[in-house]
Amino acid sequence: CRERAEDAAGGVGESGKVRSQLEEKENKKFPIFKAVEFRSQVVAGTNHFIKVQVGDDDFVHIRVFKSLPHENKPLALSSYQTNKARHDELSYF
């Protein structure tokens, strides 16, 4: 599960685009981008809810959508919440 979170959050290849999508929306580069918590919700595809450490004590919650395999679409950053702490609950948003 941890590997899926890391991959969906901003690993190499296709999933690295999620990190760049967030950095573009926030107009900044994150020195750290490490998934520390992960949940998923099956819809017509999968929503991945990921708590990502982006600084020493800075966290963001991201929602990444992975479409169904036959749709052949890239991972997409659907939504995000900034100014989160390690202890903040990761829930649907």
N, CA, C and O atoms as a DFTB+ gen file, in Angstrom:
372 C
 N C O
     1  1       0.836      -1.196       0.000
     2  2       0.000       0.000       0.000
     3  2       0.879       1.258       0.000
     4  3       0.569       2.219      -0.703
     5  1       1.956       1.266       0.766
     6  2       2.847       2.427       0.827
     7  2       3.414       2.749      -0.545
     8  3       3.517       3.917      -0.918
     9  1       3.792       1.687      -1.321
    10  2       4.335       1.934      -2.655
    11  2       3.298       2.582      -3.555
    12  3       3.625       3.473      -4.340
    13  1       2.032       2.137      -3.447
    14  2       0.974       2.747      -4.264
    15  2       0.803       4.212      -3.900
    16  3       0.606       5.051      -4.779
    17  1       0.877       4.529      -2.607
    18  2       0.736       5.918      -2.173
    19  2       1.873       6.761      -2.712
    20  3       1.654       7.847      -3.248
    21  1       3.099       6.251      -2.566
    22  2       4.261       6.983      -3.077
    23  2       4.136       7.176      -4.581
    24  3       4.398       8.262      -5.098
    25  1       3.737       6.128      -5.277
    26  2       3.628       6.196      -6.726
    27  2       2.553       7.191      -7.145
    28  3       2.783       8.010      -8.035
    29  1       1.398       7.130      -6.522
    30  2       0.310       8.036      -6.882
    31  2       0.610       9.472      -6.472
    32  3       0.149      10.410      -7.123
    33  1       1.374       9.653      -5.403
    34  2       1.657      10.997      -4.914
    35  2       2.650      11.741      -5.786
    36  3       2.506      12.948      -5.980
    37  1       3.617      11.082      -6.297
    38  2       4.593      11.840      -7.075
    39  2       5.872      11.109      -7.311
    40  3       6.947      11.708      -7.291
    41  1       5.782       9.841      -7.533
    42  2       6.960       9.045      -7.828
    43  2       7.498       9.359      -9.204
    44  3       7.392      10.487      -9.686
    45  1       8.060       8.383      -9.812
    46  2       8.668       8.578     -11.129
    47  2       7.646       8.349     -12.232
    48  3       6.563       7.814     -11.992
    49  1       7.994       8.752     -13.417
    50  2       7.138       8.503     -14.578
    51  2       5.824       9.245     -14.511
    52  3       5.773      10.417     -14.138
    53  1       4.759       8.548     -14.878
    54  2       3.417       9.130     -14.959
    55  2       2.999       9.800     -13.666
    56  3       2.461      10.907     -13.688
    57  1       3.237       9.143     -12.535
    58  2       2.771       9.676     -11.260
    59  2       3.525      10.930     -10.834
    60  3       3.011      11.709     -10.031
    61  1       4.727      11.142     -11.353
    62  2       5.463      12.359     -11.046
    63  2       4.732      13.604     -11.516
    64  3       5.002      14.708     -11.042
    65  1       3.807      13.426     -12.449
    66  2       3.033      14.553     -12.948
    67  2       2.114      15.130     -11.879
    68  3       1.774      16.311     -11.933
    69  1       1.708      14.314     -10.909
    70  2       0.840      14.808      -9.842
    71  2       1.588      15.841      -9.014
    72  3       1.040      16.895      -8.693
    73  1       2.834      15.546      -8.666
    74  2       3.646      16.519      -7.923
    75  2       3.766      17.812      -8.717
    76  3       3.571      18.897      -8.169
    77  1       4.080      17.706      -9.985
    78  2       4.244      18.917     -10.785
    79  2       2.930      19.667     -10.946
    80  3       2.934      20.895     -11.032
    81  1       1.797      18.952     -10.988
    82  2       0.494      19.621     -11.054
    83  2       0.258      20.462      -9.800
    84  3      -0.197      21.602      -9.890
    85  1       0.569      19.896      -8.630
    86  2       0.376      20.633      -7.382
    87  2       1.337      21.815      -7.296
    88  3       0.941      22.913      -6.905
    89  1       2.595      21.591      -7.660
    90  2       3.570      22.682      -7.619
    91  2       3.148      23.817      -8.555
    92  3       3.340      24.991      -8.238
    93  1       2.586      23.473      -9.683
    94  2       2.119      24.501     -10.620
    95  2       0.936      25.267     -10.027
    96  3       0.892      26.495     -10.108
    97  1      -0.027      24.551      -9.429
    98  2      -1.196      25.212      -8.846
    99  2      -0.809      26.114      -7.673
   100  3      -1.392      27.181      -7.487
   101  1       0.174      25.681      -6.887
   102  2       0.617      26.458      -5.729
   103  2       1.728      27.449      -6.085
   104  3       2.112      28.275      -5.257
   105  1       2.240      27.368      -7.305
   106  2       3.320      28.232      -7.783
   107  2       4.542      28.183      -6.869
   108  3       5.124      29.211      -6.522
   109  1       4.920      26.935      -6.483
   110  2       6.132      26.756      -5.685
   111  2       6.622      25.328      -5.804
   112  3       5.865      24.424      -6.160
   113  1       7.893      25.134      -5.503
   114  2       8.505      23.808      -5.508
   115  2       8.576      23.325      -4.064
   116  3       8.902      24.089      -3.156
   117  1       8.267      22.054      -3.867
   118  2       8.307      21.477      -2.537
   119  2       9.630      20.738      -2.338
   120  3       9.991      19.889      -3.152
   121  1      10.362      21.057      -1.248
   122  2      11.649      20.393      -1.015
   123  2      11.484      18.903      -0.702
   124  3      12.392      18.107      -0.943
   125  1      10.342      18.540      -0.174
   126  2      10.017      17.153       0.154
   127  2       8.662      16.861      -0.471
   128  3       7.808      17.745      -0.530
   129  1       8.454      15.647      -0.936
   130  2       7.139      15.233      -1.443
   131  2       6.996      13.757      -1.155
   132  3       7.179      12.915      -2.034
   133  1       6.664      13.451       0.100
   134  2       6.654      12.070       0.579
   135  2       5.274      11.703       1.111
   136  3       4.764      12.355       2.022
   137  1       4.669      10.661       0.544
   138  2       3.370      10.184       1.022
   139  2       3.550       9.557       2.400
   140  3       4.415       8.704       2.594
   141  1       2.717       9.993       3.364
   142  2       2.810       9.440       4.719
   143  2       1.532       8.739       5.148
   144  3       1.532       8.024       6.150
   145  1       0.441       8.929       4.410
   146  2      -0.817       8.243       4.703
   147  2      -1.598       8.138       3.404
   148  3      -1.447       8.971       2.510
   149  1      -2.437       7.103       3.303
   150  2      -3.083       6.795       2.032
   151  2      -4.444       6.173       2.279
   152  3      -4.583       5.316       3.152
   153  1      -5.438       6.585       1.534
   154  2      -6.768       5.964       1.514
   155  2      -7.225       5.944       0.071
   156  3      -6.747       6.728      -0.749
   157  1      -8.147       5.050      -0.243
   158  2      -8.695       5.068      -1.595
   159  2     -10.185       4.825      -1.577
   160  3     -10.737       4.267      -0.628
   161  1     -10.825       5.258      -2.649
   162  2     -12.265       5.136      -2.826
   163  2     -12.499       4.708      -4.268
   164  3     -12.085       5.389      -5.206
   165  1     -13.164       3.576      -4.430
   166  2     -13.448       3.093      -5.776
   167  2     -14.708       3.784      -6.288
   168  3     -15.764       3.747      -5.657
   169  1     -14.562       4.407      -7.440
   170  2     -15.670       5.056      -8.143
   171  2     -15.585       4.515      -9.573
   172  3     -15.233       3.348      -9.748
   173  1     -15.882       5.289     -10.572
   174  2     -15.635       4.855     -11.955
   175  2     -14.163       5.115     -12.236
   176  3     -13.808       5.936     -13.082
   177  1     -13.329       4.406     -11.517
   178  2     -11.892       4.606     -11.427
   179  2     -11.585       4.574      -9.934
   180  3     -12.332       3.966      -9.168
   181  1     -10.510       5.211      -9.509
   182  2     -10.165       5.222      -8.087
   183  2      -9.710       6.607      -7.669
   184  3      -8.863       7.215      -8.323
   185  1     -10.281       7.106      -6.569
   186  2      -9.779       8.314      -5.920
   187  2      -8.786       7.874      -4.854
   188  3      -9.109       7.045      -4.003
   189  1      -7.581       8.424      -4.900
   190  2      -6.578       8.168      -3.878
   191  2      -6.465       9.438      -3.046
   192  3      -6.220      10.519      -3.582
   193  1      -6.642       9.306      -1.750
   194  2      -6.476      10.411      -0.817
   195  2      -5.139      10.200      -0.138
   196  3      -4.917       9.170       0.498
   197  1      -4.244      11.171      -0.271
   198  2      -2.874      10.978       0.186
   199  2      -2.428      12.177       1.007
   200  3      -2.552      13.323       0.576
   201  1      -1.905      11.895       2.199
   202  2      -1.272      12.936       3.006
   203  2       0.189      12.964       2.587
   204  3       0.880      11.948       2.658
   205  1       0.660      14.135       2.149
   206  2       2.007      14.259       1.616
   207  2       2.795      15.266       2.454
   208  3       2.348      16.388       2.693
   209  1       3.969      14.840       2.887
   210  2       4.864      15.756       3.593
   211  2       5.600      16.566       2.544
   212  3       6.244      16.007       1.656
   213  1       5.504      17.905       2.648
   214  2       6.134      18.781       1.658
   215  2       7.192      19.692       2.271
   216  3       7.805      20.495       1.567
   217  1       7.405      19.571       3.568
   218  2       8.422      20.332       4.284
   219  2       8.625      19.659       5.631
   220  3       7.986      18.647       5.919
   221  1       9.502      20.206       6.457
   222  2       9.766      19.582       7.758
   223  2       8.486      19.323       8.534
   224  3       8.248      18.204       8.988
   225  1       7.665      20.345       8.687
   226  2       6.403      20.218       9.419
   227  2       5.209      20.631       8.567
   228  3       4.153      20.966       9.104
   229  1       5.362      20.610       7.267
   230  2       4.307      21.039       6.352
   231  2       3.757      19.839       5.586
   232  3       4.504      19.004       5.077
   233  1       2.424      19.781       5.522
   234  2       1.757      18.677       4.851
   235  2       0.639      19.214       3.976
   236  3       0.072      20.269       4.257
   237  1       0.326      18.488       2.920
   238  2      -0.847      18.762       2.099
   239  2      -1.619      17.462       1.964
   240  3      -1.038      16.378       2.029
   241  1      -2.917      17.567       1.777
   242  2      -3.756      16.419       1.467
   243  2      -4.105      16.552       0.000
   244  3      -4.574      17.600      -0.443
   245  1      -3.876      15.491      -0.752
   246  2      -4.185      15.536      -2.174
   247  2      -5.168      14.418      -2.523
   248  3      -5.168      13.353      -1.905
   249  1      -5.999      14.685      -3.520
   250  2      -6.878      13.663      -4.070
   251  2      -6.455      13.456      -5.520
   252  3      -6.497      14.374      -6.338
   253  1      -6.050      12.229      -5.812
   254  2      -5.567      11.868      -7.138
   255  2      -6.560      10.886      -7.747
   256  3      -6.951       9.915      -7.100
   257  1      -6.964      11.131      -8.974
   258  2      -7.907      10.238      -9.648
   259  2      -7.168       9.376     -10.649
   260  3      -6.423       9.871     -11.495
   261  1      -7.391       8.070     -10.534
   262  2      -6.848       7.115     -11.509
   263  2      -8.032       6.527     -12.264
   264  3      -8.886       5.861     -11.677
   265  1      -8.076       6.776     -13.561
   266  2      -9.194       6.293     -14.375
   267  2      -9.108       4.791     -14.562
   268  3      -8.111       4.159     -14.215
   269  1     -10.164       4.237     -15.112
   270  2     -10.191       2.810     -15.410
   271  2      -9.149       2.493     -16.489
   272  3      -8.891       3.324     -17.360
   273  1      -8.556       1.312     -16.436
   274  2      -7.468       0.976     -17.372
   275  2      -7.811       1.179     -18.848
   276  3      -6.968       1.648     -19.613
   277  1      -9.018       0.840     -19.256
   278  2      -9.370       0.962     -20.679
   279  2      -9.473       2.411     -21.152
   280  3      -9.463       2.670     -22.355
   281  1      -9.571       3.364     -20.206
   282  2      -9.656       4.780     -20.589
   283  2      -8.295       5.351     -20.954
   284  3      -8.204       6.355     -21.660
   285  1      -7.224       4.700     -20.464
   286  2      -5.862       5.091     -20.812
   287  2      -5.587       6.585     -20.578
   288  3      -5.025       7.265     -21.436
   289  1      -5.995       7.079     -19.401
   290  2      -5.777       8.484     -19.057
   291  2      -4.716       8.574     -17.956
   292  3      -4.567       7.646     -17.162
   293  1      -3.980       9.687     -17.908
   294  2      -2.954       9.842     -16.868
   295  2      -3.583      10.121     -15.496
   296  3      -4.748      10.508     -15.401
   297  1      -2.797       9.920     -14.452
   298  2      -3.226      10.302     -13.107
   299  2      -3.495      11.796     -13.096
   300  3      -2.792      12.567     -13.749
   301  1      -4.517      12.201     -12.353
   302  2      -4.868      13.619     -12.316
   303  2      -5.051      14.080     -10.876
   304  3      -5.692      13.400     -10.075
   305  1      -4.492      15.224     -10.556
   306  2      -4.710      15.861      -9.262
   307  2      -6.105      16.461      -9.294
   308  3      -6.343      17.443      -9.998
   309  1      -7.036      15.874      -8.533
   310  2      -8.427      16.325      -8.552
   311  2      -8.666      17.491      -7.608
   312  3      -9.406      18.422      -7.925
   313  1      -8.027      17.428      -6.434
   314  2      -8.235      18.450      -5.421
   315  2      -7.098      18.366      -4.416
   316  3      -6.386      17.364      -4.350
   317  1      -6.934      19.430      -3.634
   318  2      -5.904      19.399      -2.600
   319  2      -6.243      20.391      -1.504
   320  3      -7.013      21.330      -1.702
   321  1      -5.645      20.157      -0.334
   322  2      -5.805      21.042       0.812
   323  2      -4.422      21.322       1.382
   324  3      -3.651      20.398       1.639
   325  1      -4.113      22.595       1.577
   326  2      -2.806      22.988       2.113
   327  2      -2.919      23.292       3.599
   328  3      -3.996      23.190       4.186
   329  1      -1.802      23.666       4.194
   330  2      -1.735      24.040       5.612
   331  2      -2.231      22.919       6.523
   332  3      -2.994      23.162       7.458
   333  1      -1.801      21.710       6.249
   334  2      -2.163      20.557       7.069
   335  2      -0.981      20.183       7.961
   336  3       0.168      20.511       7.665
   337  1      -1.284      19.497       9.049
   338  2      -0.258      19.013       9.976
   339  2      -0.263      17.487       9.959
   340  3      -1.214      16.867       9.483
   341  1       0.791      16.897      10.475
   342  2       0.905      15.439      10.481
   343  2      -0.297      14.797      11.173
   344  3      -0.751      13.734      10.749
   345  1      -0.820      15.422      12.230
   346  2      -1.916      14.824      13.005
   347  2      -3.313      15.060      12.388
   348  3      -4.288      14.470      12.853
   349  1      -3.422      15.905      11.356
   350  2      -4.727      16.150      10.741
   351  2      -5.261      14.886      10.084
   352  3      -4.530      14.184       9.386
   353  1      -6.541      14.599      10.311
   354  2      -7.155      13.408       9.743
   355  2      -7.275      13.507       8.231
   356  3      -7.664      14.543       7.692
   357  1      -6.936      12.423       7.560
   358  2      -7.082      12.336       6.121
   359  2      -8.457      11.761       5.829
   360  3      -8.722      10.599       6.138
   361  1      -9.332      12.559       5.238
   362  2     -10.679      12.096       4.958
   363  2     -11.105      12.598       3.577
   364  3     -10.388      13.366       2.936
   365  1     -12.276      12.154       3.134
   366  2     -12.779      12.566       1.829
   367  2     -12.914      14.094       1.760
   368  3     -13.379      14.724       2.710
   369  1     -12.517      14.662       0.668
   370  2     -12.741      16.089       0.400
   371  2     -12.936      16.287      -1.075
   372  3     -13.140      17.415      -1.525
